[in-house]
């Protein structure tokens, strides 16, 4: 009995020592990444933000929000992506066929097995519907992908429609989940599967 109690006490003592050692660590950040493990985004001003992250097969990181940026494994900006590493506008087609550059806020991101980047976003001038864009590995838009917002979405055109998650599948299709925020505080669900060309999988 005394031997068993001694074993229990020894185990407890060793656990307490191990726990104290863990809490004594100042940080678990990788000092080889960025500046002592941190990357501070300051492209424009303090209003810029990253809302979602994804990692490519080569380990590079895509950060998307009001900008889309790709970071190398050491935390530096990958200048081969977009314009010197950044994308802050998307080309959109106007009511009269004109092409304009529009600011956006990314809400979800996924990367497929070919490192194609799919980003769900809203534009500031029209937050009652969402968009999905496909970017090639260099950040250029893939024009063969054409997602058209479905106006039969429940409760359209209530404001604040958004996709909260998109997931690339091995088949090349994309699962989309989100909804509509009502002014009265309730939500409507949105859950669909998108084909590789951007059309809805019926």
NORUR-V842151 format. One record per residue. PHI is phi in whole degrees, 0 to 359 (NA if undefined). PSI is psi in whole degrees, -180 to 180 (999 if undefined). OMEGA is omega in degrees with one decimal (999 if undefined). Layout:
PHI;PSI;OMEGA + PHI;PSI;OMEGA
//
This chain:
NA;-44;179.5 + 295;-37;-179.9 + 295;-42;179.6 + 295;-43;177.9 + 298;-39;179.3 + 296;-40;178.6 + 296;-44;179.2 + 298;-43;-179.9 + 296;-41;179.5 + 296;-44;178.9 + 298;-44;179.9 + 296;-41;-179.8 + 297;-44;179.6 + 294;-36;178.3 + 295;-41;178.5 + 296;-39;178.3 + 295;-45;-179.9 + 298;-41;179.9 + 295;-41;179.5 + 295;-34;178.1 + 293;-40;179.8 + 296;-46;-178.8 + 290;-19;179.9 + 284;-15;179.0 + 293;132;178.8 + 286;-35;-175.3 + 199;157;173.1 + 246;14;-178.6 + 290;147;177.1 + 276;108;-175.1 + 294;-16;179.5 + 277;-6;-178.7 + 257;122;177.8 + 62;-136;178.8 + 255;96;-177.4 + 57;39;175.7 + 93;2;-177.6 + 233;145;172.6 + 238;121;179.9 + 259;121;178.9 + 273;119;178.6 + 219;46;-177.8 + 299;-45;-177.0 + 239;-71;-179.0 + 203;-174;-173.2 + 289;-10;-179.7 + 279;-15;179.7 + 289;149;-175.9 + 208;155;171.4 + 249;129;-176.5 + 250;-17;-179.4 + 206;152;-177.2 + 229;152;173.8 + 207;154;-178.9 + 245;135;176.2 + 279;171;-178.3 + 295;-24;179.4 + 271;4;177.7 + 93;-10;177.7 + 292;151;-172.9 + 247;132;173.3 + 259;123;174.6 + 249;127;-176.4 + 232;141;177.3 + 190;-113;171.7 + 277;-14;169.8 + 232;162;166.3 + 240;125;-175.1 + 226;144;173.8 + 245;133;-178.9 + 248;140;174.5 + 288;175;-176.9 + 297;-24;179.8 + 267;3;178.3 + 94;-6;177.8 + 283;156;179.7 + 288;133;178.1 + 276;102;-174.0 + 286;-6;176.5 + 278;-5;-177.7 + 259;132;177.9 + 60;-137;175.0 + 255;101;-177.2 + 56;33;175.1 + 100;-4;-172.7 + 230;150;168.1 + 227;125;179.3 + 231;2;173.1 + 218;153;172.4 + 243;146;175.8 + 282;128;178.3 + 234;154;-179.0 + 264;124;-178.6 + 280;179;-177.4 + 296;-24;-177.3 + 250;18;177.5 + 85;3;179.9 + 280;148;179.0 + 259;125;178.9 + 236;156;176.2 + 264;124;-171.5 + 239;136;173.8 + 287;158;-173.2 + 211;170;168.3 + 228;116;180.0 + 285;140;-178.9 + 243;-19;179.6 + 200;155;-178.6 + 214;146;171.4 + 214;153;179.2 + 234;129;-178.5 + 274;-177;-174.3 + 291;-12;177.9 + 258;11;-178.2 + 65;22;167.6 + 287;143;-173.9 + 250;125;177.4 + 247;127;-176.5 + 232;127;171.4 + 268;138;-176.1 + 206;163;170.4 + 242;152;174.1 + 255;150;-171.8 + 292;-26;-177.1 + 277;-10;-177.3 + 206;89;-176.1 + 264;15;178.7 + 264;12;170.1 + 203;160;-176.5 + 244;168;-177.2 + 225;159;171.5 + 228;133;177.5 + 237;147;175.8 + 250;127;178.2 + 248;138;172.2 + 288;175;-175.7 + 300;-24;-180.0 + 268;0;178.4 + 97;-4;177.5 + 282;146;178.9 + 290;137;175.4 + 269;106;-173.7 + 286;-9;176.1 + 284;-14;177.9 + 263;120;-174.9 + 226;91;177.4 + 273;125;178.8 + 248;125;180.0 + 299;131;-176.7 + 273;109;-177.5 + 285;-1;172.5 + 270;5;175.3 + 306;136;-178.3 + 308;132;174.2 + 69;14;171.4 + 297;137;9.8 + 253;48;174.4 + 302;152;-175.8 + 281;167;174.9 + 65;45;171.1 + 278;138;-179.0 + 202;156;170.9 + 261;128;-179.2 + 265;-21;-179.5 + 207;140;169.6 + 227;143;-174.1 + 224;121;177.4 + 282;134;-179.6 + 256;158;177.9 + 302;-25;179.5 + 286;-10;-175.8 + 95;-9;178.0 + 276;166;-175.2 + 231;130;172.8 + 271;137;-178.3 + 234;134;177.7 + 223;137;178.9 + 182;-143;179.6 + 171;-168;-177.3 + 238;130;175.7 + 267;124;178.0 + 272;152;179.2 + 295;-21;179.6 + 273;1;173.6 + 99;5;179.2 + 257;169;-177.1 + 233;153;171.0 + 242;134;-176.7 + 281;149;172.3 + 227;123;179.7 + 213;112;-178.5 + 217;164;174.7 + 247;135;-176.3 + 250;137;175.5 + 286;170;-176.2 + 293;-16;177.5 + 265;0;179.3 + 100;-10;178.9 + 284;156;178.6 + 285;133;178.0 + 281;102;-175.6 + 284;999;999
//
